[in-house]
Amino acid sequence: MTRADGYKRALEPMDAVLELSRMAQFVGIEDIQTLVYDLEHTAPMSAECALARAFLSWRKQLEQLPRASKRDRE
């Protein structure tokens, strides 16, 4: 496998979404809220602030979804 093959695989949209969703569960909502608060006071119009806000919103939505492992046990 070449280096380019690795990049092509990483660009698969569904794979990327699944990996991001899995990794996002390890980031605490409180930590993201603190980051958003800090960015809103230091760089409110930055791309990083907008991304942090979007990530916080998405992370909160992930909390509302049933987890696959819970569904499998029922």
VENDANOR-V261265 format. One line per field, one symbol per residue. ss: DSSP state (h for helix, s for strand, l for the rest). phi: phi as a letter, one per 40 degrees, with the letter a starting at -180 (. if undefined). psi: psi as a letter, one per 30 degrees, with the letter a starting at -180 (. if undefined). Layout:
ss = ???
phi = ???
psi = ???
This chain:
ss = llhhhhhhhhllhhhhhhhhhhhhllllhhhhhhhhhhhhhhllllhhhhhhhhhhhhhhhhhhlllhhhhhhl
phi = .cccccccccccdcccccccccccccccccccccccdccccbacbccccccccccccccccccccccdcccccc
psi = kleeeeeeeffjeeeeeeeeeeefffkkeeeeeeeeeeeffeifgleeeeeeeeeeeeeeeeffkkkeeeeef.
